[in-house]
């Protein structure tokens, strides 16, 4: 359980709470730049086609229109590149020669107001020469399928370490495999084997704030106010496209109204920057939710598992094939494919292991990072199959997992860090927490299911922070980790307050700004607390050292004789105010102490070189009821448990895990993109069903375990993603435990559940008649 930090907090750690509830919090969509134009995007209405003709003459005649950006302008861009990407340079700034999905930007208009921009977009005439399209990975992999990308330029170490391995002449942007032991020999040995295939849908991130960017291009500089999660990635891509040094591309990151990975890496910023370049003026583009749905989504997947168990019920071999649908552009898809295969191992020690990951281009909305990349897809499959095997072998589902779980310190995959969490403790905690919750009001039949997950966050251990201790004891923290609602600024305040022994009310964290704050790889993979929190701690420790040395020089004695207290330094002769210390040292009451903290692979004597930096895990237990007449599932009680090492902000950590749990109910019960003839047919707020308060469990419990051995400040691990992992399989397992039906396709919609019930009844009636 989490404990109270051993220091006093003088104020609410989340300074953004008051700003947000009063409406004074500043988001990128609130920014107004003098002379700012408004941008709108014309999007493709066909899934795959060559652009035969694009006529913007009527649009340019609309009063108030300043500029229109099309593919013809790309040859004049001042940079060295007109395409960008993270693993593959496959995405033009705006459609060039052809479109690859319904929603692909074809033209962008900048006008004096939104009305004029919208009128101009409607006036643009486009003629398409349609090409064959593929909506599913199977269609795109079929012999003779039309190529979505004729060329695939691989980028090495651009965003993730290493590079992807596409298959030339196909729609595969990733083909990856791994094997240890002798899987085939085990399968031939007569061990009992289970083979199952599970499917996971396309899912929208559904952040409250859509994608937004304001770009102000000038001949020798570019300034952006972005709703993105990774300002330095945006900076780098825009630098290459507009031919500006990194030092001349400034990215501001105000509060972001939710990201969940959908605003990670780079999304609309290069297009907005290019439109500003064309218009020679600052331009604001703020998408609608429907447009955001056409910008990125979670990758859908088909995961096939073949697993062998011995006579004692121990897993002795496992083969995984994960095929993910990356959509029209690869984005983070190559990494997601690999992560899906790895995360299908689960927190289990399996001596013989084969993994295969396939990433596929299709003519659909581009896939992107989304809260635990590849994790929900993989854990849905593995943890569903664990219950299938437990039932067939006559084992209790919890006991079967306990039997096969890796010990803390045991290897899951030979080239990864050994498991650093006691997963048995987490599973026990999740089950115990559920049992302690009040009994639900439901009096009918109930089903209970469990699931666990272990994921290897793709953390790049590169980031820094600057901390200033002012003469009055106030503190400024500067870092480029983005506040997307997860509470990162609050965590950094707490770390600084504890390390410098100053009241929380005296700590201020600045808005991320690439001109002012040190480099940080990005906000994602549960890395902010671990990487940037540690950088802040290191910067504060640097300040503590400086203060001790200056105090010793001014007052005598050794640096170790002095310690920071509120607004002062305390030593053998008592306390002296920081202002007075600086006056005596500098000759006047002026100055500050400045500390710099940097995290890189060599941190902790090279300990940050081995991946993952920590394992992010989750255990969950869910109890459900079922309306057998409609097939509608109702979650009655839900619990989760995770080992966070050290809980820096308990309230925020619990909120993160419970929010992840509810988010997981979305892809479990209702959320999915529905495609017909290459088009999304439910891409609106009205048609896409996310969980509401009616779907939230009646009772929720969260247990945060503190083992104190994480790599972050005070022994912390990252959190906020692990709790999404168990949701879908635990609910499906509860459905099986209570009603004896097994579904292998998400979401578990009322119609799918009802049909499964009817099929079971039909089989039972037939068996009875016989």
N, C-alpha and C positions, 0 to 999 in steps of 0.2 A: 504494500500500500504506500501511497505517497506520504511524505512527511512535511511538516512545516519547515521552511528554510531557516537555518540558524542565524538569521539576521532580520532586523525590523524593517518593514516596508512602510514608508511614511505616506504613501499615496497609492492610488489605483495603478497597477502596472500597465494596463492597457489605456494609454492616453487617448487612443482613437475612439473609445466608447462614447464619450461625451460629444465629440465632433460629429460622429456618425448619427447619433440619435437626434441631434439638433440641426442636422443638415448643413453644418459648416465644413465638413470634411471635403477636401479638394481632390477630385478625380480628374483624369485626363480629359474626360468629356466636358469638364467645367472650364477648361482653359480657354481664354480668349486672347489672341495676339493682335495687335494693331494691324489693320489692313488685311485681316484674315479672310480668305475665300472659303467656300464650302464645296466639298467634293462629293460626287455621286458616281457609282460604278454601274456600267452596263455589263450584264452577265450573260454568258452563253445559255441558250434555251435548248441546246441539243447536246447529247453526251459525248459525241466524238465526230469531228468534222473539220474539213479545211475551210478557212475563211476565204471565200471566193471574191467577195466585195464588201468593203466597209466604207460607207458614205457618211461623212460627218458634216457636210455642207449646211444642211438645214439646221443642225444643232448649233453650229457656230453663229448662225443668224439669230438665235434666240437672244433677246436683250438680257444683258448681265453676264453672258458667258465670256470667260476670259481665255480659257485654254481647254483643249481636249487632247488627252494622251492616248495613243494607239501603238500597236506594234511597229508601225513605220517610224516612230520616234526613237526606237531603241538603238538604232545605228548611230544616233547623234548623242547619246548619253556620254558624258565626259569620262566615265570610268572604264576600267579594263574589262568589266563583265556586264552582261545583260541578263544572265541567269544566276540563280542562287540556289542554295540547298545546304543541307547539314551533313549528309553522307554522300549524296549525289548532287551534282550541279544540274538539276533537271527542271527548274522552275523559272520561266522568263518573268521579268518584272510585270509584264502584261502580255496577254495572248499574242503569240508570234506565229503566224501562218496557220495554226490550227488550234482548236479547243479540245480539251480532254475530259470535261465533265460538265454537267448542267450546273452553272454557277461560276464557271471559269471567267475571270475578268477579261472583257474584250476591249472596253474603252473606259476612260475615266474623265469626268467633266469637272472643271473648276469654275465656279460662278460666284457672283456677289452674294447670293443667298441660296438656300436649299431649294426653294421653289423653282428658280431658274435652272438650277442644276438638274432637277428631276425632269423638267420640261425638255431640256436638251437631251437627256438620256433617252427619253421617249421618241425623240426626233431622229436618232441615229438609225440608219438602215443597214442591215447586215444580211448577206446572202451566204448560205453555207452549202458546201458539198459534203453530204453526210458520209460517214465511214462506219463500218461495223463496230459495235460497242460491246463491252463486257461489264456486267454488274457484279458478278461473283468471282471469287478466285478460281473456282473450277472452270468457269467460262473462259477466263483469261489464260488459263494453263492448257486449255484444250488445243489439240493439233490444229494448225491453221488459223488460230485466233489472230486478229489484227494487232499489230504492234502499237502500243500506246506511246512508247518512246523508242525511236529508232536508234538513238545513241544514249549511252549511259556513262557520263563522266564521273568517275569515282573520286571523291575527295578523301585524302588521308589525314587523320587526326584533326579534322576541322572542328567538329563539335563533340563527338565522342572519340575515345582513344581507339586507334586502329582504323580499319576501313571495312566497308561491306564488300560482298562478293556476288555481284549480279551475274546472271547467265546471259551471255550475248545471244541476240537473235530470238529472245523470249520476252515475256512480261515479268520475269522474276528479277526483282531488284536485290534479293538476298537469298543466298543458299549457304547454309551453315550446318556443320555437323560436329559431333563429339562422341567418343566412345571410350569406355573404360571397362576392363574385365572382358568376359566372353559371353555376351548376351545370347547369341545363337545357340551356344552349347547348353546353356540353361534351358532354353526353350525346347531343345531336343531331348533333354534329360528326363522328361516325363513329369516335371513339376507342373502343378496346376496353374493354368494361365487364364487370364481374363483379358478380353479385348473389347474396347468401347470407344465410340466417337462422340464427342460433345461439340455443340456449336454455341457461339457467343455472338450477340448482335452488334451492329453499329449503334453507338450511343453518343448523344450530344452532351457537351460539358455543361451547358445551361447555366453559365455564370449570369448573375443579375445585370452586370454591365456588359454590353456587347463590345466587340473589338473597336478600338478608337485610336487615332493618331493625329497629331498636329505636327506638320513639318514646315520648317522655314529654311528654304535654301537661299544662300547668297553666294556670290562668285567664289568665295574662299572658305565658306563654312556651311555647316548644316546643323540646325538645332531641332530636336524632336521632343515632344511631350507624348509619351507612349503609355498605353494601357497594357504593355507587354510585361512578361515576367523576367526577361533576360536582357537588360539594357546593353550589356557588352556585346552580346551576339547581334543585336540590332545595329549597334554602332559599327561592328565589323562588316556586316553585309552592306549597309548603306555606304560605308567608306569605299568599298570595292566598286559599287555600281556608279557612284557619282564622282569617283576619282579624287577623293579628299583624304588627307592624312587622318589617321585615327584621332589625333590631337585636335582636329578641327570639326569632329562630329560629336556633338554634345547631346546626350539623351537624359531627359528628366523622367522620373518614374513617380508620379503622385500615387495616392491610394488607388488600388485596383479593386474593382467590384467583383472579385472572384476570378480565379484563373483555372485551377485544377489541372494545369498542363496545357489547356487550350490556348493559353497566351504565352506559353514557353517558346524558347528558341525565337523564331521570326515568323510573323504572319503578314499583316498588311503594310508594315512600315516602309519597305522598299518602294511599293507602288505609290504611297502617299508622298514619299520624298521625291520620286521622279515626277509626280504631278506638280509639286511645288517648283521643281526645276523648270518644267515646261511653262508654268504660269508666271514664273519670276516673282512669286509672292507666297506668303505663308498660306497653307491649305489645311483645312480640318476635314477629316473623313471619320464619321461615326456610323457604324453599321447598325442595321436593325437586327433584332434577334433572328429573324428568318435568314438574313444575310450571314450572320454568324454561324447558323446551321450549315450554310454552304461554304464555310471557310475551313472548318476542321471538325473532326469527331474521333471517338475511340475506334480503333481497328477491330473489325469483327474477325472471328477466328473459328477454325475447325481444328480441334485437338484430338488426335487419336492416340490412345494408350494401350500398350500390351504389357501386362504385368504378370510375373510368375511368383508364386508363393510356395514355400516348402511345407512339409507335413505339420510343422509347428505353427504355421501361420505367419512366418517371417517372409518379407518380400526379398527375393533373391535376384530378381532381374526386372528391368523396366525399359521399354522402348517408347519414346515420345516422338510424335511428328506433329508439329505446330505449323499450320498454314494460316497466315494472316493476310487480310485484304487491306492493302495500304492506300487504295484510292489512286487518284490521278498523279500525285506527286509523292515522293518517298518520305520527305520530312524526317521524323524520327523512326519511321517504320522499320528500317533495317535493325536498329537496336531493339525495338519492341519485339520483333520476331524472335531474336535470340533470347531475350528475357523471358518470353512466353515458354520457350522450350526449357530453360533452366528452372524456372519457377514451378514447372510441372513436376519437378522432383519432390517438392514438399519438404518438410523438416524431417526427412527420413534418410537413414543410412542404407544405401542400396549398393551392394558390392559390384553388380554388373549393370551398366547403364549405357543407353544409346539415346542421343538427342539429335533431332533434326529440326531445323527452322527454315521455313520458306516464306519470303515476303513477296507479294504479288501486286503489280499495278492493275487497277481496274478503272473504268470510267465512272467513278463515284467521287464524292467529297473526299479530299485528302485526309488520310488518317494522321493522328498526332499523339503526342504524349497525353496521358490522362491518368491521374491519381493511381500510382503503382503500375508503371507501364508493363503490359503483358501479364500482370499479376492476377487480376480477376478472371481473365480468360483461362489461365493455366490452373489456378486453384479450383475454379468451377469444375474442371475436368477431373483433376486428381482427387479432390475430396469427395466428389460424387462416386468415383470408382472405389474409393476406400470403403464406403458404406456398402456398395455392391458386393465387394469381396468379403467384408465382415459378415454380411447376411448369408452369403453362400457357404461360408466356412463355419457358421454357427457361433460367431464371436460377437460380443458386445461392441458397438462402434467405438466407444471411448477406450475400452480395453485393447482393442485391435490397434488403435493409434498408439497407445502407450507402449505396446509391445514393439512397434516398429520405429518409434521415434529415435532420432540420433541423440546421443548424449551431448551435453554442453561440451564443446571442445572437439567434437568429432567432425569428420569431413563429410560434406554433402557432395562436393565435386572437387576433384583433386587439385585444381588450379585456383580454387577460391579459398578465402579465409575460412577456417573451421567455424562451425556454428557457435555463436557467442551467447546464446540464450538457452535457458532451461525451459524447453517447450512443454514438458510434462507439467511443470509448475503453472505455466500459462493456461493450459487446457483445464487443469483442475480448478484454477481460479475462475475461469469462465463458467464452468458448470456450477461451482459453489455459489457464484454471484447470482446466477439465474435462480437457483433454489432458494436464495434468501429474499428474492423479490416477492412482493405481495402477490397472492393468488389472483388470477384474472377473474373478471366477472362472468366469463363464458362458462356455461355449465355442461356443454356437450363434449364430444370427442376432441381430443387434442393430440398433436404430434410434436415430438421434440427431436431436433437434430443438432449436430455439432460439426465443426470444421476448423481446420487450422491452416495457416499459410506461413511460408518463409520466403522472403524476397531479398534479392541482392541489389540494393539501390545503385544506380549507375552514377555514383558521385564522382565528380572531378574534384580532387582535393586542392583546389586553387582558389584563393580568395584572401582578402585583406580588410583591415579596418584601421581607422585613425581615431584616437581618443585624445581630447584636450581637457585637462583639469585647469579650470580658470582660477584666478587669484581669490575669488570669493567662495571657492569650493564647488561651484557649479561645473557640470561636465557636459561636453558635446561629443556625441558618437557619430561618426560618418562611415557609412558602408553602402554597398550597392545591392544588398538583399532587399527584395521588393515586398512591401506589405500588401498581400492579396487577401487579407482577412484572417490569416492564420496566426497573427499576433507576433510577428518577428520583431517589430520595433519594441514591443513590450518585453520580449525575452532579452534583447540587447540591453535594455535599460536595467533589468534585474541583474544581468551578468556584471555590468559596470558598477552598479550600486554595491553589490556584494564584494567585488574584488577591490574597489577603492574605499569601501567602508563609508560611503556617503549616502544620505537619504535619497530615496527614489525620486522625491519631488525635485531634486537638484539635477536630475539626469535628463538630457534632451537628445533624441535621435533624429538626425537630419533626413530629409527626403533624399532618396537615391539620385545621384547626379554623376554621370561619368566624368565630368570635368573636375569634380571636387573629391569624390570618394575613390578609394583604391579599386583595382580590378577584382571582379568576382565572376566566376564562371556562369552563374545563373541561379535563379530561385526555383528549385524543384528537387525531386528525389529526396525529400525530407532532410535537406542538407543545411538549411539556414542556421538552426541552433548549433549543429555540430561544427560546421566550418566557420561561419561568420561569428557565431557565439564564442568559439575558441579564439578567433582572431581578436575579438574585443577583449577577451580575458588576457591574452598575451600582451596587447597594447596597454592594458591597465597595469599589468605586472611590470611593464617597462616604466610606467609612470611611478609606481611604488618604489622601484629601484632608484629612479632619479631623485625623488623626494628625499629618500634616505641619505643619498650621497650629498645632496645640497645641505640638508639639515646637519649632517656630520661636519661638513666644511664650515658652516656658519656657527654652529653651536658647540662643536667638539664631539669627541667620542667616535663611535663607529656607525656606519649606515644601519646596521642591524639593531641599533639601540632605539630606533625611531619607528613609529607606525602612524598611519593616517587615521585620524578620527574626524568627526564632522567639522569640516571647514578649517581643520588645523592639523598640526603634527604634534604628536605626543612623544616625549622623551624622558630621560632620567630626571630632568629638572622641571617637568610639567609640560603643558601644551603651549604651542605658539601658533597663532593664526597663519594660514597660508599667505595672506596678504603681507603680514609682517615678515615672514620668512623670505618672500620674494623681494621685499624692500631692502632687507639687510644684504641679500645676495646681489641684487642688481643695482643697488644704490638709490632706488626709487620704488614706489608701490606700483609696480607694473610687471607684466610677464605672465607666463603660463607654463604648464608642463605638458609636453606633447609626446604621446606614445604611438608607436606603429606596431601592428600585429600582422603577421603574414603566415598563411598556412599553405604548404606545398607538399609534394610527396615525401620530402625528407623530414617532415615534422615528426616528432616523437622518435627520433633516431631512425628514420626511414620506415616507421611503422605504417605510414599512410600510403605506402606504395602498393600494398597488397589489397586487392579488391575482394569483396566489398569492404568498405571502411567499417561497416557494421551490418548485421542482418536485421532487416525490419520484419517483424513478425506480428501475427495476430491470431487469437483464438476466439471463437464465438459459439454461443449456444442460443438457439431460437426455438420458441414454442409457438405453434400456429393453430388456428382453427380453420375450418373449411366449410363454405356453403356448398353442399353437395348438389344443390339444384342448379347453381350457376357456375361452379368451379372457381369462385373467388376466394383467394387466400387472405386471411387476416392474421397478422403477426400480433400475438398477445403479449409475449415477453421476449426480451432480447438482452443478451449480456455479452460483454467482450473483455478481454484481458490482453495486456501487452507489457513487455518489459522495456521501459524507456531509460533504464540506467539511472537517471536522476531526473525528476520532474521539476523543471525550472518554474513553470507557471501552471499549477494544478488545474485551475478553472479553465484556462485556455486548452490545456492538453485533453481534458475530459470532453470539452466542446468539440475539439477536432475529431476525436474518435467517434463520438456519437453522431457528428455530422457525416463522417465517412460511412457509418452504419446505415443512416437514412439514405445517403446517396447510393449505397449498394442495393438498397431495396428497389431503386429505380430500374436498374438493368435486370433485377431479379423478377419483378412483377409486371412491369408495363413498358419500359422504355426500349424503343428500337426505331431506327430509320426504316421506313417502308418504301421500297423502290418499285415502280411500275414503268416499263418501257424506258429505263434509264433515267427516270426522274424521281426525286423525293416527293412523295404525295402527302406526307404528314409533317411538312416542315414549317409549321406555325405554332404559336403559343396555344392555339385551340386544339390542334390535332395531335400534338406530341405530349404524351401523358407522363408527367413526373409525379413523384409522391407528394401528397399534401398531408395536412395534419390528420386527415382521416386514415391514412396509411401508416402513420407513425405508431410504433408499438405502444400499448397501454403502459407498460413498465419497461424501463431501460436501466441497466446497471453497467458501470465501467470500473474495472480494477486496473490501476496503474502500478506496476511492479517496479521497485527500485533496487537493482542489484549493484549500482554504483560503479560499473566497470565499462561504461561506454567511452568512446573516444573524444566526446565533446566536453564542454566546460562542466566541471564538478562530476564527471562520469556520465554525462547525458548521451543518449542515443536520439536519433531523429524519430519523429512520430507523426501521426496524422494520416498515413496511408495504409498501414497494416490492418486497420479495422474494417476496411472495405472488402478484404479478401475472403473472410469466411461466410459472408452473408448469403450469396446465391446457393452454394452447396449445402449450407446448414438448413436453409429453408426447404430445398429439394429433398434433403435427407429426412427432415421432419415430415414432409408430405409422404414419403415412403414409409416411415415408421408408423404414421397414423392411419394411412389409407392404402398402403401397399401398391402405390403406383410410382413408377420411375420415369421421369422426363429427362431427356438429354439435350433439350433445346431451350434456350432462353429467349425472351422472358417467359415466365410461368403464367401466361395470361389465363383468364377464366375459361376462354374457349379451349385452349390446349389442355388444361387440367380437366375440364368437363369431358372432353373427348377421351382422355386417358381413363377416366372413371368409367365411362360407358363401355370402353373396350374391355376393361377388367371385368365388369359385370357380365358382358357377353361371353367372355371366356369361362367365367365361373358357372354361368347357366349352362353352357355347352358341356362342361365337365360334369355337372350334376346330372344332365340328361343322359350322358353316356354311362 
